[in-house]
Amino acid sequence: MVNHYLHNVPGSVMVEFGNTKVLCAASLDEKTAAFLKNTGKGWLTAEYSMLPMSTQTRSTRESVRGKQGGRTHEIQRLIGRSLRAVTDLTAFGERTIYIDCDVIQADGGTRTASITGAFVALVDLFKHMVGQGLISQIPVRDFVSAVSVGIVQDQVLLDLEYEEDSQADVDMNFVMTGAGLFIEVQGTAEHMPFSLGQMNRMTALATEGIARIIALQKQIVGEIRS
């Protein structure tokens, strides 16, 4: 992960999980969401997109098609939920934080990489806001990261690449905090059902992987306090 990647954005990160590369940026708008007006509460929302040649076969931009696909909606809502789960939305007033995640190169795990990079971008934005006197401290309760796990040929694997994911019997995504609490767990049996024992093995591997990723996040942004 490389933070301060963009010169004109206080919070920006290029995150790489293997061959997957995602550019994450966090920016501030001085207006909150309409449904929160006059509540004193802010909002955090996310947008997600993939460059046309981020995959082996060029895809048409969703802006050209005139609408976002269901997968895009699902992923950007997941990113927003994951970050809101650890953010005090009352601490930065009636403002909106926009998280933009753009996939430069996709080789599996784009949603988990997006969440991981977006968190670092968010913390850097909050640091900038502290420096500007907009807030007194970073309003984040804990770190957040995410990772994919799956079962491929009876083996439990961490951070599946595209080829592994396409062959997986089971595919799961975990979003967790630094304290080891779960924010979201997504799991699908692609070819055959899985047992509780297999799920426990995947959970243990995901927990270990996320702990390692959060250790890297801490090296980049330092400790946080709410």
C-alpha positions in Angstrom: 0.0 0.0 0.0 1.2 3.5 -0.9 -0.6 6.4 0.6 -0.6 10.1 -0.5 -0.6 8.6 -4.0 -2.5 11.6 -5.5 -1.2 15.2 -5.1 -4.6 16.9 -5.0 -6.4 14.6 -2.5 -5.6 14.5 1.2 -6.5 10.8 1.5 -5.4 8.6 -1.4 -3.9 5.1 -1.5 -2.8 2.7 -4.2 -3.3 -0.8 -2.8 -2.0 -4.0 -4.3 -3.2 -7.5 -3.4 -1.0 -9.6 -5.7 -1.9 -8.5 -9.3 -5.0 -6.7 -8.1 -4.5 -2.9 -8.0 -7.0 -0.4 -6.7 -6.7 3.3 -6.3 -8.7 4.6 -3.3 -9.4 8.2 -2.5 -11.3 10.0 0.3 -12.6 13.5 -0.1 -14.8 15.9 1.8 -18.0 17.7 0.8 -19.4 20.4 3.0 -22.9 19.2 2.8 -24.4 16.1 4.5 -26.9 13.7 2.9 -30.4 15.2 2.5 -31.9 12.7 5.0 -29.4 13.9 7.7 -29.9 17.7 7.2 -30.3 19.6 10.5 -29.3 16.5 12.6 -25.7 17.5 13.2 -24.7 14.2 11.7 -22.4 13.5 8.7 -22.4 10.7 6.2 -19.9 8.5 4.5 -20.6 6.8 1.1 -18.5 5.0 -1.4 -18.3 4.6 -5.2 -16.6 1.7 -7.0 -15.7 1.2 -10.6 -13.4 -0.8 -12.8 -11.3 0.6 -15.7 -12.3 -1.0 -19.1 -9.0 -2.8 -19.4 -8.6 -3.8 -15.7 -9.6 -7.3 -16.8 -8.3 -9.5 -19.7 -11.2 -8.6 -21.9 -12.2 -4.9 -22.2 -15.5 -4.0 -20.5 -17.7 -1.1 -21.5 -17.7 1.8 -19.0 -20.9 1.8 -17.0 -21.2 5.5 -17.6 -21.4 4.7 -21.3 -24.0 2.0 -20.7 -26.0 4.6 -18.7 -26.4 2.6 -15.6 -24.5 0.8 -12.9 -24.6 -3.0 -12.7 -25.9 -4.9 -9.7 -22.3 -6.0 -8.7 -21.1 -2.4 -8.6 -24.0 -1.4 -6.4 -23.4 -4.3 -4.1 -19.6 -3.6 -3.7 -19.9 0.1 -3.2 -22.5 -0.4 -0.5 -20.3 -3.0 1.2 -17.4 -0.5 1.2 -19.6 2.2 2.7 -21.0 -0.1 5.4 -17.6 -1.4 6.4 -16.2 2.1 7.0 -19.3 3.5 8.7 -19.1 0.6 11.1 -16.0 2.1 12.8 -16.6 5.8 12.1 -18.3 8.3 14.4 -20.5 10.1 12.0 -21.4 12.8 14.5 -17.8 13.9 14.9 -17.3 15.8 11.6 -20.5 17.7 11.5 -23.0 17.9 8.6 -20.5 16.9 5.9 -20.2 14.0 3.5 -17.1 11.9 3.0 -16.8 10.3 -0.4 -14.8 7.2 -0.9 -13.8 6.5 -4.5 -12.4 3.1 -5.4 -11.2 2.6 -8.9 -9.9 -0.8 -10.0 -6.8 -0.4 -12.2 -6.1 -4.1 -12.6 -8.3 -7.0 -11.4 -7.1 -10.4 -10.5 -9.6 -11.4 -7.8 -10.4 -9.7 -4.5 -11.2 -6.2 -5.7 -13.8 -5.6 -3.1 -11.6 -6.6 -0.2 -8.6 -4.7 -1.5 -10.9 -1.6 -1.9 -12.0 -1.8 1.7 -8.5 -2.2 2.9 -7.1 0.8 0.9 -10.2 2.9 1.5 -9.7 2.7 5.3 -6.1 4.1 5.0 -7.3 6.9 2.7 -10.1 7.7 5.2 -7.7 8.0 8.1 -5.4 10.2 6.1 -8.3 12.5 5.2 -9.2 12.7 8.9 -5.6 13.6 9.7 -5.8 16.4 7.2 -9.1 17.6 8.8 -7.4 17.6 12.2 -4.6 19.7 10.8 -7.1 22.1 9.3 -8.9 22.5 12.6 -12.1 21.0 11.3 -12.1 18.2 13.9 -10.2 17.7 17.1 -9.3 14.0 16.7 -9.6 11.1 14.3 -13.2 9.8 14.7 -12.4 6.2 14.0 -12.9 3.5 16.6 -10.8 0.8 15.1 -9.0 -0.4 12.1 -10.8 -2.2 9.3 -9.6 -4.6 6.7 -11.0 -7.4 4.5 -9.8 -10.5 2.7 -11.2 -13.3 0.6 -10.8 -17.0 1.3 -12.0 -20.1 -0.5 -11.8 -23.8 -0.9 -10.0 -25.0 -4.1 -9.4 -28.7 -4.6 -10.0 -29.3 -0.9 -7.5 -26.7 0.1 -8.3 -23.6 2.0 -6.7 -20.6 0.3 -6.3 -16.9 1.3 -6.8 -14.0 -1.0 -7.8 -15.9 -4.1 -6.6 -14.8 -7.5 -9.0 -14.9 -10.5 -8.0 -18.4 -11.6 -8.3 -19.8 -8.1 -11.6 -18.0 -7.6 -13.0 -19.4 -10.9 -12.3 -23.0 -9.7 -13.3 -22.5 -6.1 -15.9 -24.8 -4.5 -16.5 -22.2 -1.8 -15.8 -18.5 -1.9 -16.0 -16.2 1.1 -15.2 -12.6 2.0 -14.5 -11.4 5.5 -14.5 -7.8 6.8 -13.1 -7.4 10.3 -11.8 -4.9 12.8 -8.5 -4.7 14.5 -10.1 -6.2 17.6 -11.1 -9.2 15.6 -14.8 -8.4 15.4 -16.8 -9.2 12.3 -18.4 -6.4 10.2 -19.5 -8.6 7.3 -19.2 -12.2 6.2 -20.2 -13.3 2.7 -20.1 -16.9 1.8 -21.2 -18.9 -1.2 -21.0 -22.6 -2.1 -20.1 -22.4 -5.8 -20.1 -26.2 -6.6 -20.8 -28.1 -3.4 -22.0 -27.3 0.2 -19.4 -26.8 2.9 -19.3 -28.0 6.5 -19.0 -26.1 9.7 -15.5 -27.4 10.1 -14.5 -26.0 6.7 -16.1 -22.7 7.6 -14.2 -22.6 10.8 -10.9 -23.2 8.9 -11.7 -20.4 6.5 -12.6 -18.1 9.4 -9.3 -18.8 11.1 -7.3 -18.2 8.0 -9.2 -15.0 7.2 -8.7 -13.8 10.8 -4.9 -14.5 10.5 -4.7 -12.8 7.1 -6.6 -9.7 8.2 -4.4 -9.3 11.3 -1.4 -9.2 9.1 -3.0 -6.7 6.8 -4.0 -4.4 9.7 -0.4 -4.6 11.0 0.6 -3.1 7.6 -2.1 -0.5 7.8 -0.7 0.5 11.3 2.8 0.9 9.8 1.4 3.3 7.2 -1.0 5.5 9.3 0.2 4.8 12.9 -2.1 4.3 15.8 -5.5 5.9 15.9 -7.6 7.0 18.8 -11.3 8.0 19.0 
